[in-house]
Amino acid sequence: MAKGYWIAAVDVQNPDAYKNYVAANGAAFAKFGGRFLVRGGPRREVVEGKSRARNVVLEFPSYEAALACWSSPEYKAAKAKQEGGAVADIVVIEGYDGQQPG
């Protein structure tokens, strides 16, 4: 079964509000088996197109778990704590389990 991912590009506008969100979101991520693969990306280079200041990639056991986390009361409560704290583009996407190059 393919894993699920959240891919987020974030510009923090209110660091205090964003810190409240970060402190609260772990409960939802843990409940649905989420783990950070990228969190902020202190070293990065935009090689094409545009980017936001922070980039986050979360991995979940499945696409369904990734969507369930997004829709969960736990995540909604965490997200409410940062209202106005950040602008983000977030995609929930299914991973790829097919043939690889070579």
C-alpha positions as CSV (number, residue, x, y, z in Angstrom):
1,M,0.0,0.0,0.0
2,A,1.3,3.4,-0.9
3,K,2.0,5.9,1.9
4,G,0.3,9.3,2.1
5,Y,2.0,12.6,2.4
6,W,1.3,16.2,3.3
7,I,3.4,18.6,1.3
8,A,3.2,22.2,2.7
9,A,4.8,25.5,1.8
10,V,4.4,28.0,4.6
11,D,5.0,31.7,5.2
12,V,4.8,32.5,8.9
13,Q,3.1,35.9,9.5
14,N,2.7,35.8,13.3
15,P,5.4,33.7,15.0
16,D,3.6,33.6,18.3
17,A,0.4,32.2,16.8
18,Y,2.3,29.8,14.7
19,K,4.2,28.5,17.8
20,N,0.8,27.7,19.3
21,Y,-0.1,25.6,16.3
22,V,3.2,23.8,16.3
23,A,2.8,23.0,20.0
24,A,-0.7,21.5,19.4
25,N,-0.4,19.7,16.0
26,G,1.7,16.7,17.3
27,A,-1.3,15.0,18.9
28,A,-3.1,14.7,15.5
29,F,0.0,13.7,13.7
30,A,0.8,11.0,16.3
31,K,-2.8,9.6,16.2
32,F,-2.6,9.0,12.5
33,G,1.0,7.8,12.3
34,G,2.4,10.9,10.8
35,R,6.2,11.6,10.9
36,F,8.2,14.6,9.6
37,L,10.5,14.0,6.7
38,V,11.1,17.7,6.2
39,R,10.3,20.3,8.8
40,G,11.3,23.9,7.8
41,G,14.2,22.9,5.6
42,P,16.9,25.2,7.0
43,R,19.1,24.4,4.0
44,R,17.4,24.8,0.7
45,E,17.8,26.3,-2.7
46,V,15.0,27.2,-5.0
47,V,16.2,25.8,-8.3
48,E,13.0,26.6,-10.3
49,G,9.8,28.5,-9.6
50,K,8.7,30.0,-6.3
51,S,8.9,28.9,-2.8
52,R,7.7,29.9,0.6
53,A,10.0,30.4,3.6
54,R,9.2,27.0,5.3
55,N,8.6,23.7,3.6
56,V,7.2,20.6,5.4
57,V,6.7,17.0,4.3
58,L,4.8,14.7,6.6
59,E,4.6,10.9,5.8
60,F,1.6,8.8,6.9
61,P,1.1,5.0,6.7
62,S,-1.5,5.6,3.9
63,Y,-3.2,8.2,1.8
64,E,-6.4,7.5,3.8
65,A,-4.6,8.2,7.1
66,A,-3.2,11.5,5.7
67,L,-6.7,12.6,4.7
68,A,-8.2,11.4,8.0
69,C,-5.6,13.5,9.9
70,W,-6.4,16.6,7.9
71,S,-10.1,16.2,8.6
72,S,-9.8,15.2,12.3
73,P,-11.0,17.2,15.2
74,E,-7.5,17.1,16.7
75,Y,-6.0,18.7,13.7
76,K,-8.8,21.3,13.3
77,A,-8.2,22.3,16.9
78,A,-4.5,22.7,16.3
79,K,-5.1,24.7,13.2
80,A,-7.5,27.0,14.9
81,K,-4.7,28.0,17.4
82,Q,-2.7,29.6,14.6
83,E,-5.5,31.5,12.9
84,G,-3.7,34.3,11.0
85,G,-0.3,33.0,12.0
86,A,0.6,31.7,8.6
87,V,-0.3,31.4,4.9
88,A,0.2,27.9,3.5
89,D,-0.2,25.8,0.4
90,I,-0.9,22.2,1.5
91,V,-1.4,19.2,-0.7
92,V,-2.4,15.7,0.6
93,I,-1.0,13.2,-1.9
94,E,-0.7,9.5,-2.3
95,G,2.9,8.1,-2.6
96,Y,4.2,6.1,-5.5
97,D,4.8,2.3,-5.1
98,G,5.6,1.6,-8.7
99,Q,8.7,0.7,-10.7
100,Q,11.7,3.0,-10.2
101,P,14.2,4.2,-12.8
102,G,16.9,1.7,-13.7
